[in-house]
Amino acid sequence: MLLFFILGLLVHFVFFGSIFDIYFTSPLVHGMTPQFTPLPPPAKRLVLFVADGLRADTLYEFDENGNPRAPFIRNIIMHEGSWGISHTRVPTESRPGHVALIAGFYEDVSAVAKGWKENPVGFDSLINESKYTWSWGSPDILTMFAKGVGGDHIYTYSYDAESEDFGAYDVTKLDTWVFDNVKEFFHAARNNQSLFSKVNEEKIVFFLHLLGIDTNGHAHRPTSREYKDNVKVVDDGIKEIVSMLEHFYGNDGKTAFIFTSDHGMTDWGFHGAGHPSETLTPFVSWGAGIKYPQKVSAQKFDDAFLKEWKLENWKRQDIHQADVAPLMASLIGVPFPLNSVGILPIDYLNNTDLFKAESMFTNAMQILEQFKVKMTQKKEVTLPFFFTPFKLLSESKQLNIVRKARSYIKQRKYDEAVSLCKELIRLALKGLSYYHTYDRFFLGINVVLGFVGWTSYASLLIIKSHSITRGVSKEVKKPSHLLPCCFIAISVLVAFFLLIQDCPWTYYVYCLLPVPIWYAVLREFQVIQDFVLSLLTFPPSQLVGYLFIFTLGIEVLVLSFFYRYMLTAGLIAFACWPFITQLWTRAKSISLSWIFFSLLLAVFPLMPVVGRKPDIFLVMGAGLLVLLLSLCVVTSLIKRKDRFINEELLLHLFQMLSIVLSMCVVYTTHDSLLKKQGLPLLNQIISWIILASSFVLPLLSPTSLFERLFSILLSSMSAYLLLSTGYEALFPLVLSCLMFVWIRVEQETLQQLSVSYKQKATSLQFTYSPDITQFRQLYLDDIRRAFFLVFFLVTAFFGTGNIASVNSFDLASVYCFLTVFSPFMMGALMMWKILIPFVLVMCAFEAVQLTTQLSSKSIFSS
């Protein structure tokens, strides 16, 4: 049994790891030749302002008094530059957004394992290609573009990471710090000849990262006064910096300015997913090389934004976030970032048609270089007769398009050249995607084969160990020696096939794993044959009925991943279940409890996942209910036990004290943050102590099943209250009540089957090791138990939120523990919040397994 579980964990670990190898591999390639426009650039220097977490609508809209929220930026839109919306991609996080803006490609998703602070693969960027870059802002953002870059041409100035405090009194200081330090820098440059000569060079970049808006959005929501006032602070700061730079450089007209954001933010103060409020960010550019405002009578956009923002008469030009990098490179004349997949938005350029055509041609050649390298890499590791090239962009077609484009430029047919370059870019990007996903189908097939094989093998073990085919002949045939020889030959062929193609070691795992699994399955051919024969003994109508119920249950589970209300439908069906069994007639009180808590739990999936406002009184109410339940249980235990040990009483009282402390900490922390006084140190210390003790105290409780389960509930609730902001605080309590009823229900259903060795739950111990000889055979009802377990686990995960969506997490959940930004620590705390209901379900299931005398191997496999 132990070996079976170890193998199962190993197989599932491989299956889980395959997700990252198949879908989350790095799109980057290396070995390309730098490409740059051979004509003089319009700007000597570029100033990039990135307002972290700024939504497009917040910047462009008018305030409550009918005035522009950002008057300076609106003045730029109407009199000096071009504007539009920058469309970002998932994940809408700070690091991927800045990588797209400055490097021109969409972040390697596997960088999430490093908290978006570091990319697993090195990449080129505008900052790397510049002659000098000075940057100010958050240490998380600035250092990632300076790390690993050769030379000393990148200078970063950042505040301490501790300054990124969501509970601080005034987080606009993160932005004013940047503006003040930029002013001090240029003041110092006037008195430093070496620095003065550097800032007067060509191809230089000034990067200002402004984090205050994002921090205010997380702390107070984007609809708050703090968030909107921060936009005004940024607008005033940019106005001062632009005025200072123009004065410093003597209004030489050689400075290009770009103002944008890395991502937006939802109304509930989070980002990471693909909601329009997260993916629509502002983009405004002005200065050297940028078109002046264009008045139009009609625009191609059919959304209501233009009218709301009163910008319907000024031409809006939307771009993709990765398009910003080639635009900035074109403005200052540096090579396009090697890994960029952005398409130069030439409509923003105020330059000659020749410059636009040459820049577009450079863009096309830069992306074509990536395509060629990617194709060569894949061709080198694939057997010639297996390699399938990207047919839409053959070598002959590449040459033909490049020659035509150059010919059009020489003939001054610039529009035709630009169109041809855009077509080449479209095909090259499509080809890049083709080669990036080249092995996806092959690997997917092997993983599916392995998964289906393992499922089949686990099913066969159940059938064999529980003699489900006992009505069929038991004649055992001696296995043929041909079968192992065939599978050994298959393994050798697969390994040789992978070896000659120089495949990564993980490919060997995915391709070879199905071989021994399917060998183990086919060794049990006699069991398969007997099982099929036993199925044929069932009446056809009964067999079809079982298959229908089984399929319906699986469908409900699958749909619940996409539609949470399916959990409600399932729980309502659970509530009706006693009526179709003998449970209603034999145990009405237990049945009524089952129905009540099932229907009560069914309410939670109907509640909003996100967008809810914190309700501290619901958290307080949940704590009071737990205390009331605790008093009832302790009173009951004192009455039931002849001698209630003092240590046991002290433990229960200490856990109740933890609940009270959790309630106090939640309330006082919420009040302190509302007053912008930060997280009290005492509250933080108490929170961490309660969290740590919640792992230890249940182990000190009595080993009787009921008392141990109740101790686990109290400890879990003390931690869960600290991580709650609203109605979800009630969820573990209701779930636990249903779990207690489930244990009793399973006892009653087993009694209906006339199982003589049923034991009372009160007499069982969690340390009890049942005699393996007493494990009973599987019944059809055990499949129902396994389904209940899976359904309750899914409900535990998705009952109050959608863990598949990044923006379902509310950072306010961890404010009792820390308010300074720490992605790994915050992520770990929120993950524990998700796992607490899961732990409660698994503990209850262990009790079910003990009371029903069923082996864990059987029930988990089924």
N, C-alpha and C positions, 0 to 999 in steps of 0.2 A: 504493500500500500504506500509506504514512504517513497519507494522508488517511483511509483506511478505519479505521485504528486510532484516529485522533483523533476521528472520528465515533462510533466504538464506545465510547470512553471517555466522551464527552459524553452519549451516550444512556444508558449505564449509570449515570452520575452523576445524571441526571434520575430514572431509575427508583429509585435508592437514596434520593434526596431526597424522592421521593413518599411513602415510608413514613412520614416524620415529618409531612408535610402531611396525610396521610389518617388516620393512627392516633394521632399524638402532638400534636395541636393543643390549645391551652389550653381547658379547660372553663369558664373564668371569664367572667362578663359584668359590666358596670358600669351604673350608672344606677338602682339600686334605692333604695327609701325605707327608712330604718332602722325596725325593728320591735322594740318592747320591751313587757314585761308591765306593764299599768297599775296593778298592786297593789304595796304595799311589799314589798321583798325580805326574806328571813329573815336575811341576813348583810350585814355592813358591809364585810367584807374576805375575800379568798380567798387561801389559801396552796397553791401548786401545787408538789409535789415530783415531778420526773421522773428516775427512775433509768435512765439510758441503757443499753440492752443487757440489761436484767434480764428473765429468763425467768420465767413464772408459776410453773412447778414448783419452781424454785430458791427462790423467796420463801416459798411455802406449805408446802414439805416440811419434814420433821424431819431433824436432822443424825444423824450416826453414833451419838450417845449417846442418841438418842430425845428430844432437846429441840428446841423450835421454832427454826428457823434465824433467824427475825426475831421475837423474843418480843414486842416492843412492838407491831408491826403485828398479830400474832395476837391480842394483848389487845384491840386496837381492833376487830377482826372479831368477837370474842366478847362484847364488853361495850359498845361505843360507836357503831359505825357499820355500814355496808353494804359488801359486797364482791362481787367477781365476776371475770370474765376479759374483758379488752378485746381484741377481735379486730381486728388490723391488716390492712392490704392491701399487696400488692406495689406498688412496691419497698419492702422493709422496711429503709429507711435512716433516719438520724437526722433529716435535714431534712424529708422527707415525713411522718415520724411526728409531729414537732412541729407541722408545719402542720396535720395532721389534728386534733391535740389542741387547739390554740389558735385555729385559724381555722375548723375544722369542715369542711374539704373535703379531698379526696384529691389530692395534689400533681400538678401538671402534669408529665407524664413528660419533656417537653422540657427541664425544668430540670436533667436529668442532664448536659447540655452545660456547665453552670456548676458542676458538682461538688456539686449539691444545696445550694450556698451562697446562691443567689439565684434568685428566680422571674422568668421572662421577663415576667410580667404582675403588676402591683400587686394586692394583695388586702387585705381587711379582716380584723381579728382581735380577739379578746377584749382583748388588750393595748392595741390602738389605741382600743377603745371605753371602756376604764377611765378613771377620773379620774386616777389615778397608778399606775404600775407600777415596782417595783424588782426587778431580776433579777440573779442571780449564777450564774456557770458558764463554759462554754466560749465563746470569742469566735466560733466558727463558728455557734453556735445563737442567741446573744443578739442579735447585730447584725442578723440578718435580719428580726427583728420591729421593730427600732427604725429601720431604714433607710427613708427616704422618708416617715416619719410626721410630720405637722405638729405644731407645738407642742413643749413641753419637759416633757411629763408622763411620759416613759419614761426610766428611769435604769438603766444597765447597768454591772456590775462583773465583769470577767473577768480570768483569768490569761493569761500569755503563751502563744501557740500552741506554742512550743517545749516547754512543760510536758507536752504530750500525746505523751510518749515511750513507745513500747511496750517499750523496753529499760531503762526506769528501774528503780531498786531497789525503790521503793514508790510505785505509782501511786494508792494510796488517798489520797495527799496532795491529789489533784484534788478529792476530796469533803470532806476535812477543811478545805481552803482555803475552800470555800463556807460550811461551817458556822461557821468562825471569823470570817469576814467578816460574816456575818449577825449574829452576836452583837455584834461591834464596832459595826455599824451601829445597832442598837437601843440600845446603850450610849451612843453619840454622840447619839442622838435625845433622850435624857433631858436633855442639856445644850444642845440647840439648839432654840430655841423655834419657828423656822420649820419645821424638819424635824419636830418633834414635832406641830405642827398638821397637817402633811400626812399623816403616818402615822395620824392619828386621823380623817381624812376617811372618807366612805363611798365605795363602788364602787372600792376599791383592790385591787391584786393584788401578791402577793409570789411570785416564780417562782424556784425553786432547781433548777438543772440539774446533775445529778450524773453525771459522766462516768467515774468510776473503774471501775465495774463493767464497762462496755463495753471500756475499755482493757485491763483484766485479762483479759477474755474473749478478746480478740484475741491477747494476748501469751501466755497460759497455758492457754486453753481453758476453757469453762464448768464442766467437771468438776474443775477444779483447786482446790487448797486456797486459792490467792490469790483466785479469783473468789468462792468461798463466804465467805471471811473478809471480803471487801469488802462483802458483803450485811449482815453483822453490824455493820460500821462505819457503814453507811448507816442501819440500824435504830437504833443508839445515837444517831447524830447527829440523826435526826428526833425522837427522844424528847426530846432536850435542847432543840431548837428549839421544839417544841410547848409544853413546860413554860415556856420563857422567854416565849413570846408570850402564854400565858394569864396569866402574872404581870404582863407589861407592860400588858396591857389590863384587868387587874383581874377576870379571869374573867367578862367581860360576856356571854359566850355568843353573840357576834356574829361569830365567826371560823369559816369553813368550810375544811376541809382535804381535799385530794385527793392521793393517792399513786398513781402509775402509771409506765409505761415507754413509750418510743417504739417499741421493737421488741424481739424476743428475740434468740436467737443459736443457731446449730447447735452440735453437739457438737465440731465441728472449728474452732470459733472464728470463724465468719463469718456474715454476714446480707445480705439483699438480695432473696432469693427467697421462696417461699411455703411452706416447710416449717413444720409446726405449732410447732416449737421457736422459729421466728422470728415467727410471727403471733399466738401466744398470750402476752399480757402481763398482769401483775396490775393490778387496779383496786380501790382501797380508798378510801372517803370517810367522813368523820365531821365532827361539829361542827354549826354552825348550818344548819338547813334539811335535814339529812340524817336519814333513818330510822335508828332504833336497830336492833340485831340482831334478826332474826326466827328463832325456832326452828321447825323443820318436821320432820315425820316422814318425808316423802318429797319427792324433787325430780325435776324433769323431765329432768335430764341423765343420759344413759345411759353416759357415759364412766367410767373408773375413777379419775379424779382425786380426787373427793370422799373416797373411801375411803382413798386413799393419803395425802391431806393431813389426814385425820381431821376433815373439816369437813362431813360429811354431814348434820349436824343444824342447821347455820346456813345460812339461805337464800342461795343463790348467784344473782346477777343479772348475766348477761353483757350486754355492750353492744358496739357497734361503736366504733372509735376516734374517728370523727368526731362521735359522740353526746356526747362529753365537753364540747365547746365550748358547745352550747346549755345543758347542765346548769350549767356554771360561770356563764354569762351570766344564767341564771334565778336562781341563788343570790344574786348581788350586784346584780341589777336593772339591768344595762346592756343596750343593744340587742344582739340576736343578731347575730353576725358576718354581714355582707351576703352573703358567698359560701358560707356554711355549708350543707351538705347533711345535717347530723346531725339525728337525731330525738331529741327530749328524752326521756330515760328517767325517766318520772314515778314509777316504782316506787322510785326513790332518794329522792324528795322527802318530807320530813316537814312537810306543810303542809295547808291546807284544800283541799277538793275544788274550790272556786271558783278558788283559786290555780293548781291543777294544770290545770284546764280553760282558764283564761285563758292560761297559759304555753304550753299545747299549741296554742291558737288562734294565738298570736303566732308560734310555730314554723311553723305551716302557712302563715300569711300571708307570712312571710319567704321561704320556699321558693317559694311561688306567685309572688312578685314576680320571682324569678329566671326562672321559667318564662315569665312575660309578656314580660320584656325579651328573652329568647332568641327567643321566637316573633316578636316585633316586628322584631328585627334580621334574622331570616331572611326574613320576609315582605317587608321593604323592598327586599331585593336579589334577589327572585325574581319573575318575571312572574306576574301573577294567575292565568292559566290553567294555569301549571305548578306553582303552590304547592299542596301537599297538607298541610293542617293536621293536628295530632294529634287524632284523632277522639274519643279517650277522655276528653278534657278540653276540651270546647268552652267558649266564653264563657258560654253560658247555664248549662252545668253548673257552672262555677266560681261564678257568682252564686248558684245554687241551694244549693250546698253551704255557702257562706259564710253565707248567710241562715239556713239551717237550724241551723248550728253556733251562731250568735249567739242564735237563738231558744231552743235547748236550754239555753244558759248562763243566759238570763233566766228560763227555767222551772225552773232548778236541776236539770236533767237532765244532770248533769256527765259521767256515764259515756258517755251517748249522744253528747255533744259531743266528748269525747275520741276516741271511735271514728270519728266523722265526720271529725275533723281528721287522724287517722292515715290515713284513706282518701284525703283530699285530698293529703296529703304523698306517699303512694305514687304517685298519678297524676301529680303535679307532677314528681317525680323521674324517672318513666318518660318524661314529656314532655321533660324536660331532656335526657335521653339521646337521645331521638328527634331533636331539633333539632341536638344536637351532632354526630350522625352523619348528618345529613340528606344531605350531598353525598358520603358515603363510597362508595355504590354507583356513582354517576355517575363519580367520579374513578377508582375501581377499574377500571371498564369501559374507560376511555380508556387507562389504564396497561397493561392487558392487551392491548389492541389494538396499542399501540406496541411492546410486548415481542414479541408474536407476529409482528408485521410485521418487526421487526429480525431476528429469528431466521430468518424466511423469506428475507429479503434476503441474509443472510450465507450461507445454504445455496445460494441461487441463484448467488452469486458463485463458490462452490467448484465447482458443477456446470458453470458457464460457463467458468471459467478452466482447468479440467482436462479439458475435453471429455469429461465422463462420458457425455454423450448422443451420443458419436461414431458410434454405429450408426444414428442416426436422420437423416432428411433435414435438410440445412443451409439450406433455403430461408429467407431472412430477409425478413420483411415490414416494410415501412416503417411506423413508428408513426403512428397516427392523431392529428390535431390535436385531436380531440374529448376525448381522455383528459386532457391538461394543462388544458384549459378546464374540465372537470368538477371537477378537484381544486382549481383556483383558486377556482371558485365555492363549493366546500365550505369552503375556508379562510375566505373572506369571510363566509359565513353563520355559521360557528362563532365567528369573531372578533366579529361583530356581536351574536350571541346572548350572548356573555360580557360584551360592553361594556355593553349595556343593563341587565345585571343587576349591574353594578358589582363584578365578580369580581376577586379578587386576581390579580396578574401570574403567579403560579405556575399558576393554572388555564389560562391561555393556553398555557403550555408543555406541560402534560399533554394538553390537548385538540388542540392544533395539531401536536404532534410526530408523531402517527400518520399525518397527511395526506401529507407528503412521503415518509415511509417506505413507505406502501402504494402511492404513485405509482411509486416506484422498483421495487417488486415487480411491479406490473402492467405496467410497461414491458417486463419480461422474460417476458411471457406465452408467447412462442414457446419459451423455455427450459423453462418449466413444462410446456408441452404435450409437448415432446420428451422430457423426463424421465419423464413419466407413460407415454409410449409405450415408452420403454426398460425401464421396470419391468415392463411387460406381457410383455416378451420372456423374463423369468425364468420358470423352472418354478414353478408355484404353491406346491408343497411347499417349495422352497428359499426363496421369498419369505416364506412364513409362518414358516419357521425363523429367518430373519434378523430379522424383526419380533419374534418371541418373545424372542430373545436380547437384542435392543436394549431391549425393554420390561422384561425381567428386570433388566438392568443399571441402568436408570434407577430402578426400584423399590428396588433395593438401596441406591443412593445416597440416595434420599429417606428410606428407613427408617433409614438410619444417622444421620440428624439426630436421630431420636427414640430409637433403640435402638442403643447403641454396639456391641453384640455382632454386629450386621450387618456391621461392619467386619471382625470376626474371620471371619465366614462368607465374605466376599469375598476375604480374604487366603488362606484355605484353598483357595478355588476357584482363585486365582492359582497356588498351589503345585501344583495338579493340572494346570495349563495345559500344561506341557511334554510331558505324556504323550499329549495329543491332537494334538500337532504333531510335526514331524520334529526338533524341537530335542533331544529326549531321545536320539535315535539318533545325531545329528550332533555334539552337544557335551554329553556326560554330566557333565563336571566343572562347566561353567557351569550346567547344569540342576540339579545337586545343590546348588550354592550358592544358586540362586534358590529352590529348595524350602526349604532350611534357614532362610534369612533371612525368607522369607515367613511360615513357621510361627512363627519367633521373634517377628516383629513382631505376629503375630496374638494373642499373649499379652497385649499392652498394653491393648487395649480391654476385656479381661475384668477388668482390675485396677480397684479402686475409684477412682471419680473424686474423691470427697471422703470425709472421715471417717478417712483414713489418718493414722497418727502419723508424725512426721518420723523418718527413718532416715538418719542422717548417714553410716553405714557403706556404704550403697548408693551415696551420692554419691561417697565415697572410692573405692569399687570401680569406678565408671564412669570416674573420673579415671585410675586405674591402667591400665584397659583401653585408654584413649586413648593413654597414654604407651607402653604395650607395642606398640600398633599403629604409633605414630610411629617407634619404634626400628626396627621391621621395614621400614617404608617407606623411611626414611632409608638404612638398610643396603642395601636393594634399589636405590635410586637411585645410591648410590656405586658399586655393582658394575656397574650397567648403563651408567652414563655414563663415558666416557673421562676427561672433565675435569669434576669436580663443583665448580662455582664456589664460592669461599669465602663470597660474599655469600648464596648460596642455602642453604648449610649453616648460616650464622649465623641466617638468618631462621627455618629450621626449629627450631633450638635455642632461639631466643627464644620461639617459639610453644609449644614444649614447656615452657619455663620458666614461661610464662603459665598453663599447665595446672597445674603444681606450685604456683604461687602461689595459684591459685583454690582448690585443695584445702586449702592451709594456711589461707587466709582463711575458708573455710566452716567448717572444724573449730574454729579459735580463736574465731570469732564465735559459733558454737553454744555453745561452752564458756563464753564470757563472759556470754552472755544467760542461760544456766542458773544462773550464779552471781549474776545480777541486777547485773552490773557495767556494763551498757550496751554499745553498739557501740564498739569501740576505734577511735580516729581514724585510726590507721595502716591498719587493715583497710579502713576506708571509702575512704581515698585510693587504696589499691591497687585496690580494686574498680572505682572509676570510671576509673582509668587502663586497666585491663584491658578494660573495656567500650568505652572510646574507641578503644583500639588494635585491637580486633576488627573495626572498620570500615575500618581503614587497612592493616593488615598483608597481607591477601589481595591488595591492589592492588600490593604490592611483590614478590609471588611470581612465579616464571617463568610465562609465558603458555601453556605446554603444558597441554593439557586436564587430564591426570591430576594434575599438580602443583598447578595452580590450584584444582581441586576439593578436593584434600586440604588445601590451605592454608585454604580457606574452612571446611572441617570443623573444623580445629584452632582457628581463631579463634572460630568459633561455639560450640564446646564449652567454651572457656575462660570465655565469658560465661554460657553455659547452666548450668554447674556452680554459679556464684555465685547463680543464680536457682532452684536446685533444693533440694528438701527430702527427697527420697526416691527411689523407683524411677524417676521420670520422667527422672532424669539419664542413664539408659541408653537412653532412647528415640531421641534424635538419632543416637546412635552406630549402633544397629541399623538405623534408617531409612537412614542414609548408606551403610551396607554394602549394603543392598538396592538403593539407587540406583546404586552402582558396578556391581553385577551387572546391573541393568536396562540400562545402557549397552551392556554386552557382549552381552546377550541380543538387543537390537535390531539390533546388527551381524550377529549370526548369522541372525536371521530375515530380514534384508534379503538376505543372501547366498543363502538358500534360494530367493529369488525371482529369482536369477540377475541381479541388478543389477550391471552391470559397473563402475560408478564408485564402488563402495564404498571408503571410505578407512579406514585404521587409526586408532583413537582416539589412539594415541601420536604420530601425525604431525600431528594437528590442533592448532591454536592457538585460544585464546579470542578472540584479536584477528582471527582469520581471517574474511574477508568472502567468502563463496562467490559464484561467478559466477551471476547470476540465470538465465543461459541453461542452467546445469547442473541447475537444480531439476527434479526428476522429476515425473511425473504421480502423482496420488493412487491408492493401491491400497485395497482393502477393509480390509487390515490396518492402515491408517493410522487408521481409525475406532477400532480396538482400542487403538492408541497414545494417541489422544486420551482414550479412556475410562480407560486406565491413569493418565494424568496427573491427570484429575479425581478419580479414586479415591484416588490418593496424596495429593492436596491435602486432601481431606476427612479422610483418615487423619492427616495432619500436624496438622490443626486439632483433631480430636476423639480422637486416639489416647490421650492421657493425661488428658483432661478434657472438660468440656462448656462451651465458651465462651458458649453461649446462656444459661447460668445464672450469675447474679452470684455466688452463694455457692460456686461451684466454685473461686474464686480464694483462695489462701492467702496472707495478708499476710506470713507468715514467709518467703516466697520473696524478698522484697526487703530483708530485714534486714541483708544484707551491704552494702547501699547507704545505707539510712536507716531509722531506727526512729521518728522524729517524724512524726506523721500529716500526710500531704500527698497528697490524693486524686489530683491530676493526675499528679504525679511517680510515685507508686506504680502508678497505672493505666498510665502509659506504659511502665514497666519490665515489668509483667506482660504487657502487649500485645507487647512485644518478645520475651518468652519464648515466647509463642504463635507469633510470626512466624518464629522461627529455623528450626523444621522446614519451614515453608513455603518459606523462602529456599533451604534445602538441596534440596528437591524441584525448585524452578524452575531452579536451577543445573544439576542433573542433566538436566532436560528440555532445557535449552539445548544440552547436550552431545549428547543424543539427536538433536536437530534437526540439529546439525552433522554427526554421523556418518551420518545417513540421507539427507542432501541433500534435505531437505524444507523448503519455505518456512514461516516462522512464521505467516504469514497463513493458510495452508491448515490447518495443524494446530490453531491456536487457534480458527478458525472452526468446524472440524468438532467 
